[in-house]
């Protein structure tokens, strides 16, 4: 896509990006998403936008989603805003406090997602007061959910601000949703543009290989450049086999194979050093070098990879393309990957690195290990207080997989199910709830899982289906936990009322009459004593129990018809 300092075949997209930047300089905000396959040119267009913005005197803030950070609550937002955290004091105090808690800079109650999103909006607007601002986020599909929500919240609300927001997202089987933002889909290059790009990068390519590259690349610029520009790449293109016999390979696999061929020709210490860098691309350079040395290597081992332009090294190590990282990591033997993750876990001893350490331990563990599972449970609890539901789900799920005790496994999987529902992943929540139910006879854990199934059925089927399951959950804990039973019955009554299921409202009321509330309950008509959510679990508040707006005390429900 880049040819002698200019873009090839992306005139319409360039014009759209330039218009976005011009509008921002004129005080009219806007946001744009660029969506396409790996190597299609999203990052190149972002870089083009950054070059224009800097040349025009705009301020640029940028971040990139990193696969290893996907489960770290607000990790992407932290990456974007970290250089500007000194401005937090200029924000309204509740927003500044919420951002500090989200980034682990302050302790407090559960993170407020609205305040975090509003704080993101305010901070970016504050940055734009000095000069027009370009906010660039690459690989949005790998940002954690909380960061995506906050950035989209802000992007949709800029109006008369000199701010342009550009997202790039990979086109996958399950497309990432960029709600409320215009999205431009990037197709493959047209044949004349593809030929021009190839001839500019590999003018001496044999005609047979040239035709093969053009036919098999599907117009993907990265595939064109990589398959045509290097000796391993040209050999790979030449060895793909007749298309009419095997069919075209997906471009991602083909380009990753090109990178793999480049990597396997490097010295073994360099391959190991690349694996270390690939295992944690968010780690500071000093940490990566420390791990390389702990495994018997040296900083100089990276030189051949830098010479071949597979990585760029400055204050960090940046892979030329995510597929280079994938090839460096995935092609390494399992025992080597585990060795690297263990070395990272040994290196990450500071309290601030507890989450990353736990995930490295998990990556180095193939058998159930309660110590690692407990560390991941800690990750989940910290993520909940930062408001990252998907991070909570991932940590509890992995903790469950590594649990040595069947009941602990069931409890952790049930909590993962609850967090999945909070994150809007109803199918995942239902699957995890079913798994938890199959693992345990514990009435409390079963109540958790059945309650989650009810929440899913409210969305999928009907309020009545929810009420039936919620009544079943309440019955399980009625004798052992009256407060929990009362809250659950209250929920069942509201779901039944929403579905006009008067028989279920009456059943909930009948059961509720037999529950003695704890002494500290003092419900008042018109109050919402349970707003904010409660938990079936002791310890971490694993999900909001009160999904409905509760506006009446428990006992008057008995008279509802």
C-alpha positions in Angstrom: 0.0 0.0 0.0 3.0 2.3 0.5 5.0 3.1 -2.6 7.9 5.5 -2.5 6.4 7.5 0.3 2.8 7.5 -1.0 -0.3 5.4 -0.6 -1.5 3.2 -3.5 -5.1 2.6 -4.3 -6.7 4.3 -1.2 -7.6 7.7 -2.7 -11.2 7.6 -1.4 -10.2 6.6 2.1 -7.4 9.2 2.2 -9.9 11.9 1.2 -12.3 10.8 3.9 -9.6 10.9 6.6 -8.4 14.3 5.4 -11.9 15.6 5.5 -12.2 14.4 9.1 -9.0 16.2 10.1 -10.0 19.4 8.3 -13.3 19.4 10.1 -11.6 19.0 13.5 -9.2 21.9 12.7 -12.4 24.0 11.9 -13.9 23.1 15.3 -16.3 20.3 14.1 -15.6 17.0 15.8 -16.0 13.6 14.1 -15.2 9.9 14.5 -14.4 7.3 11.8 -13.8 3.6 12.0 -11.6 1.7 9.5 -12.4 -2.0 9.2 -10.7 -4.7 7.3 -8.6 -7.9 7.2 -5.1 -8.1 8.7 -2.7 -6.4 6.3 -5.3 -4.5 4.4 -3.8 -1.2 5.2 -5.7 0.1 8.3 -2.5 0.9 10.3 -1.0 2.6 7.2 -4.0 4.9 6.9 -3.8 5.7 10.6 -0.1 6.5 10.2 -1.0 8.7 7.2 -3.5 10.6 9.3 -1.0 11.1 12.1 1.5 12.5 9.7 -1.0 15.0 8.3 -2.2 16.0 11.8 1.4 16.6 13.1 2.3 18.6 10.0 -0.8 20.7 10.6 0.0 21.3 14.3 -2.6 19.0 15.8 -2.0 17.2 19.1 -2.0 13.4 18.7 -2.8 10.8 21.3 -2.7 7.2 20.2 -3.0 3.7 21.5 -3.1 0.2 20.1 -5.0 -2.8 21.3 -2.7 -5.6 22.5 -4.0 -9.2 22.6 -2.2 -9.9 25.9 -3.9 -6.9 27.5 -7.4 -7.8 26.3 -8.4 -9.1 29.8 -6.9 -6.2 31.8 -9.7 -3.8 32.8 -9.2 -0.4 31.3 -5.7 -1.3 30.1 -6.3 0.2 26.7 -7.6 3.5 28.1 -4.6 3.6 30.4 -2.3 3.2 27.4 -4.0 6.1 25.6 -4.3 8.5 28.5 -1.2 7.6 30.6 1.0 10.5 29.3 -1.7 13.0 30.3 -2.7 11.8 33.8 -1.2 15.0 35.3 -4.4 16.7 33.9 -6.8 14.7 36.0 -7.0 17.4 38.7 -8.6 19.7 36.0 -11.5 17.4 35.7 -14.7 17.4 37.9 -13.7 15.6 41.1 -16.0 12.5 40.6 -14.6 11.9 37.1 -11.0 12.3 38.2 -11.6 9.9 41.1 -13.3 7.3 38.8 -10.4 7.4 36.4 -7.8 7.0 39.2 -9.7 4.0 40.5 -10.0 2.5 37.0 -6.2 2.8 36.5 -5.4 1.4 40.0 -4.1 4.8 41.2 -6.6 5.0 44.1 -8.6 2.7 46.2 -12.4 3.0 46.6 -15.7 1.5 45.9 -16.6 -0.3 42.6 -15.7 1.8 39.5 -18.6 3.8 38.0 -18.6 3.1 34.3 -20.5 6.3 33.5 -18.0 8.5 35.4 -15.1 6.7 33.8 -16.6 7.4 30.3 -17.4 11.0 31.2 -13.9 11.5 32.6 -12.5 10.2 29.3 -14.7 12.7 27.4 -13.6 15.5 29.7 -9.9 14.7 29.5 -9.8 14.5 25.7 -11.8 17.8 25.5 -9.3 19.4 27.9 -6.4 18.3 25.7 -8.2 19.8 22.6 -8.4 23.2 24.2 -4.8 24.0 23.5 -4.8 22.7 19.9 -7.0 20.5 17.7 -6.7 16.9 18.7 -6.4 13.6 16.8 -7.2 10.5 18.9 -6.0 7.3 17.1 -6.8 3.7 18.3 -5.5 0.8 16.3 -6.6 -2.8 16.8 -9.7 -1.8 18.6 -10.8 -5.5 18.7 -8.1 -6.2 21.2 -9.0 -3.4 23.6 -10.7 -4.5 26.8 -14.5 -3.9 26.9 -14.4 -1.1 29.4 -11.9 1.0 27.4 -14.0 0.5 24.2 -17.1 1.6 26.0 -15.4 4.7 27.4 -13.9 5.7 24.0 -17.1 5.2 22.0 -19.0 7.1 24.7 -16.7 10.1 24.2 -16.5 9.8 20.4 -20.3 9.9 20.1 -20.6 13.1 22.3 -18.0 15.4 20.8 -19.9 18.0 18.8 -18.3 21.5 18.7 -14.9 20.3 19.8 -11.8 20.4 17.6 -11.4 16.6 17.9 -11.0 13.8 15.3 -11.2 10.2 16.5 -10.0 7.4 14.3 -10.5 3.7 15.1 -9.0 0.7 13.2 -10.6 -2.7 13.8 -9.9 -6.1 12.3 -12.7 -7.7 10.3 -13.3 -11.1 12.0 -15.9 -13.8 11.9 -17.6 -12.0 14.8 -17.3 -8.3 13.8 -16.4 -5.8 16.5 -19.3 -3.4 17.0 -18.4 0.3 16.7 -21.8 1.6 17.7 -22.7 5.1 16.7 -19.5 5.7 14.6 -19.3 5.7 10.8 -17.3 2.7 9.6 -15.4 2.4 6.3 -14.7 -1.1 5.1 -11.4 -1.5 3.3 -11.5 -4.0 0.4 -8.5 -5.5 -1.3 -6.7 -3.4 -3.9 -7.9 -3.4 -7.4 -5.7 -5.4 -9.8 -4.0 -2.4 -11.4 -3.2 -1.0 -8.0 -2.0 -4.3 -6.7 0.3 -4.7 -9.7 1.6 -1.2 -9.3 2.4 -1.9 -5.6 4.1 -5.2 -6.3 6.2 -3.8 -9.1 7.3 -0.9 -7.0 8.5 -3.2 -4.2 9.8 -6.2 -6.3 10.5 -5.0 -9.8 12.8 -8.0 -10.6 10.3 -10.7 -9.5 10.0 -13.6 -12.0 6.8 -13.4 -14.1 5.5 -16.8 -12.8 6.0 -15.7 -9.1 4.6 -12.2 -9.9 1.4 -13.7 -11.3 1.2 -16.1 -8.4 1.5 -13.3 -5.9 -1.1 -11.2 -7.6 -3.5 -14.1 -7.9 -3.1 -15.4 -4.3 -2.8 -12.1 -2.4 -6.4 -11.1 -2.9 -5.4 -7.5 -3.2 -4.1 -7.5 0.4 -1.3 -5.0 0.5 0.7 -6.7 3.2 0.5 -10.0 1.4 1.6 -8.4 -1.9 4.6 -6.7 -0.2 5.7 -9.7 1.9 5.1 -12.4 -0.7 7.0 -10.4 -3.3 9.8 -8.5 -1.5 11.9 -11.1 0.3 13.6 -14.3 -0.6 11.7 -16.5 1.9 8.5 -14.8 0.8 9.1 -15.4 -2.9 9.9 -19.0 -2.1 6.7 -19.3 -0.1 4.7 -17.9 -3.0 6.4 -20.2 -5.4 5.7 -23.3 -3.2 2.1 -22.7 -2.5 1.0 -25.2 -5.0 -1.5 -24.9 -7.9 -4.5 -22.9 -6.8 -6.8 -25.1 -8.8 -5.7 -28.1 -6.7 -5.6 -26.8 -3.2 -7.7 -23.6 -3.4 -6.5 -20.2 -2.1 -5.2 -20.0 1.4 -6.5 -17.3 3.7 -4.3 -14.2 3.4 -3.6 -14.2 7.2 -2.3 -17.7 7.1 -0.2 -17.0 4.0 1.4 -13.9 5.3 2.0 -15.4 8.8 3.8 -18.3 7.0 6.0 -15.7 5.3 6.9 -14.2 8.6 7.5 -17.7 10.0 10.0 -18.4 7.3 11.9 -15.2 8.1 11.9 -16.1 11.8 13.1 -19.7 11.5 16.2 -18.5 9.5 17.3 -16.3 12.4 19.8 -17.6 15.0 18.2 -19.6 17.8 19.0 -17.0 20.5 17.2 -14.4 18.4 14.2 -16.6 18.0 14.1 -17.1 21.7 14.4 -13.3 22.3 11.5 -12.7 19.8 9.4 -15.2 21.7 10.1 -13.3 24.9 9.0 -10.0 23.3 6.0 -11.6 21.7 4.8 -13.2 25.0 4.2 -9.7 26.6 4.3 -6.9 24.1 3.1 -4.4 26.8 6.1 -5.1 29.0 8.7 -2.3 29.3 11.9 -2.8 27.4 13.8 -3.2 30.7 11.5 -6.1 31.7 11.8 -7.8 28.4 15.6 -7.6 28.4 15.6 -8.9 32.0 13.6 -11.9 31.0 15.8 -12.6 28.0 18.9 -12.5 30.2 17.3 -14.7 32.8 16.9 -17.3 30.1 20.6 -17.1 29.2 20.4 -14.6 26.4 21.5 -11.0 25.9 20.1 -7.8 24.5 22.2 -8.2 21.4 20.2 -11.3 20.5 17.5 -9.0 19.1 19.8 -7.3 16.6 19.2 -9.7 13.7 15.5 -9.3 14.1 15.9 -5.5 14.1 18.1 -5.7 11.1 15.5 -7.7 9.2 12.8 -5.1 10.2 10.7 -7.6 12.1 10.8 -5.4 15.2 11.6 -1.8 16.0 13.3 -1.1 19.3 13.3 2.3 21.0 11.8 2.7 24.5 9.7 -0.4 23.7 9.8 -3.3 21.3 7.3 -2.9 18.5 6.6 -5.7 16.1 6.3 -4.7 12.5 2.9 -6.3 12.3 0.7 -8.3 14.7 1.2 -11.3 12.4 5.0 -11.1 13.1 4.2 -11.4 16.8 1.8 -14.3 16.2 4.4 -16.2 14.1 7.1 -15.6 16.7 4.9 -16.9 19.5 2.7 -19.6 17.9 5.5 -21.3 16.1 7.6 -21.8 19.3 7.3 -25.2 21.0 5.0 -25.3 24.0 7.7 -26.0 26.5 9.6 -22.8 25.4 6.4 -20.7 25.7 5.8 -22.0 29.2 9.5 -21.4 30.1 9.1 -17.7 29.0 5.9 -17.2 30.9 7.4 -18.6 34.1 10.3 -16.2 33.6 7.9 -13.3 33.3 6.1 -14.4 36.5 9.4 -14.4 38.3 10.3 -11.0 37.0 6.9 -9.4 37.8 7.0 -9.2 41.6 5.7 -5.7 42.3 2.1 -5.3 43.6 1.3 -3.2 40.6 2.1 -6.2 38.3 0.0 -8.7 40.2 -2.6 -9.1 37.4 0.0 -9.6 34.7 2.0 -12.0 36.9 -1.1 -14.1 37.4 -1.9 -14.4 33.7 1.7 -15.4 33.0 1.5 -18.1 35.6 -1.7 -19.3 34.1 -0.1 -19.4 30.6 2.7 -21.5 32.1 0.3 -24.0 33.7 -1.3 -26.9 31.9 -2.6 -28.9 34.9 -4.9 -27.8 37.7 -3.1 -25.7 40.2 -5.0 -24.1 43.2 -2.3 -21.5 43.9 -2.5 -20.2 40.4 -6.3 -20.4 40.4 -6.3 -18.3 43.6 -4.1 -15.6 42.0 -6.5 -15.5 39.1 -9.5 -15.1 41.5 -7.7 -12.1 42.9 -7.4 -10.7 39.4 -11.1 -11.2 38.9 -11.9 -9.4 42.2 -9.7 -6.5 41.4 -11.1 -6.2 37.9 -14.6 -6.1 39.3 -13.8 -3.1 41.4 -12.4 -1.4 38.3 -15.6 -2.2 36.4 -14.3 -4.6 33.8 -16.9 -7.3 33.4 -15.2 -9.2 30.6 -11.9 -9.2 32.5 -13.8 -10.6 35.5 -15.3 -13.3 33.3 -12.0 -14.3 31.8 -10.2 -14.5 35.1 -12.9 -16.5 36.9 -13.2 -18.8 34.0 -9.5 -19.6 33.8 -9.4 -19.9 37.6 -12.2 -22.4 37.4 -10.3 -24.4 34.8 -7.2 -24.5 37.0 -9.1 -25.3 40.2 -8.2 -28.6 41.9 -11.4 -28.7 44.0 -14.7 -29.4 42.1 -16.8 -27.1 44.3 -14.3 -24.2 44.0 -14.3 -24.8 40.2 -18.1 -24.7 40.1 -18.2 -21.5 42.2 -15.7 -19.7 40.0 -17.4 -20.8 36.8 -20.7 -19.6 38.2 -19.1 -16.2 38.9 -17.7 -16.1 35.4 -21.2 -16.7 34.1 -22.6 -13.8 36.1 -19.8 -11.5 34.8 -20.4 -12.7 31.2 -24.1 -11.6 31.5 -23.0 -8.2 32.9 -20.8 -7.8 29.9 -23.7 -8.5 27.5 -22.5 -12.0 26.5 -25.7 -13.9 27.0 -24.6 -17.0 25.1 -21.4 -17.3 27.1 -23.3 -16.7 30.3 -25.7 -19.5 29.6 -23.0 -22.0 28.7 -21.0 -21.2 31.8 -24.1 -21.4 34.0 -24.9 -24.9 32.6 -21.3 -26.0 33.2 -21.5 -24.8 36.8 -24.8 -26.6 37.4 -23.2 -29.8 36.1 -20.4 -29.6 38.5 -22.1 -29.0 41.9 -24.9 -29.9 44.2 -24.2 -26.9 46.5 -27.5 -25.0 46.7 -25.8 -21.6 46.9 -23.8 -22.1 43.7 -26.7 -23.7 41.9 -28.8 -20.6 42.9 -26.2 -18.4 41.3 -26.2 -20.3 38.1 -30.0 -20.7 37.9 -30.4 -17.0 38.6 -28.0 -16.2 35.7 -30.0 -18.5 33.4 -33.1 -16.6 34.4 -31.4 -13.3 33.5 -30.5 -14.7 30.1 -34.1 -16.0 29.5 -35.5 -12.5 30.3 -33.5 -11.3 27.3 -34.0 -14.3 25.1 -37.5 -15.6 25.8 -39.7 -13.7 28.2 -40.0 -12.2 31.7 -42.1 -15.2 32.6 -39.2 -17.6 31.8 -37.0 -15.4 34.0 -39.5 -15.4 36.9 -39.8 -19.2 36.8 -36.1 -19.7 37.1 -35.6 -17.0 39.6 -38.3 -18.6 41.8 -36.3 -21.9 41.5 -33.2 -20.1 42.6 -35.0 -18.5 45.6 -36.3 -21.9 46.7 -32.8 -23.3 46.9 -31.6 -20.7 49.5 -34.9 -19.9 51.3 -34.0 -21.9 54.4 -30.3 -21.2 54.5 -30.1 -17.5 53.5 -33.3 -15.5 54.1 -31.9 -12.2 53.0 -30.8 -13.7 49.7 -34.0 -15.5 49.3 -36.1 -12.3 49.9 -34.0 -10.3 47.4 -34.4 -13.1 44.8 -38.1 -13.4 45.4 -38.4 -9.7 45.0 -36.7 -10.0 41.6 -39.0 -12.9 40.6 -42.0 -10.8 41.4 -40.9 -8.0 39.3 -40.0 -10.2 36.4 -43.4 -11.9 36.7 -45.2 -8.5 36.7 -43.3 -7.4 33.6 -44.6 -10.5 31.9 -48.1 -10.1 33.3 -47.7 -13.5 34.9 -50.1 -13.0 37.9 -49.8 -16.6 39.0 -46.0 -16.3 39.4 -46.4 -12.9 41.2 -48.7 -14.7 43.7 -46.3 -17.6 44.1 -43.5 -15.2 44.8 -45.7 -13.3 47.3 -46.7 -16.6 49.0 -43.0 -17.6 49.4 -42.0 -14.2 50.5 -44.5 -14.3 53.4 -42.6 -17.2 54.8 -39.2 -15.4 54.8 -38.2 -13.5 57.8 -36.2 -10.5 56.8 -33.0 -9.7 58.7 -33.4 -7.1 61.5 -31.5 -4.4 59.5 -34.1 -4.3 56.8 -36.3 -1.2 57.1 -38.1 -0.9 53.8 -40.2 2.3 53.2 -42.9 2.7 50.5 -41.4 4.4 47.5 -37.8 3.7 48.5 -35.3 1.6 46.6 -33.5 -0.3 49.4 -31.7 -2.7 47.1 -30.6 -0.3 44.4 -26.9 -0.7 43.4 -27.1 -4.5 43.4 -26.3 -7.3 45.8 -24.4 -10.5 45.5 -25.4 -14.2 46.0 -21.7 -14.7 46.8 -19.9 -13.7 49.9 -16.9 -11.6 49.2 -16.7 -9.9 45.8 -19.9 -8.3 44.5 -20.0 -10.5 41.5 -22.9 -8.9 39.6 -25.9 -6.6 40.1 -28.7 -8.6 41.6 -31.3 -5.9 41.3 -31.8 -5.9 37.5 -35.2 -4.3 37.8 -35.9 -0.9 39.3 -37.2 -1.7 42.8 -39.7 0.9 43.9 -41.8 -0.9 46.5 -41.0 -2.8 49.7 -41.1 -6.6 49.8 -44.3 -7.4 51.7 -46.8 -5.2 49.8 -46.1 -7.3 46.7 -48.2 -10.0 48.3 -51.3 -7.9 47.4 -50.2 -7.3 43.8 -52.6 -8.7 41.2 
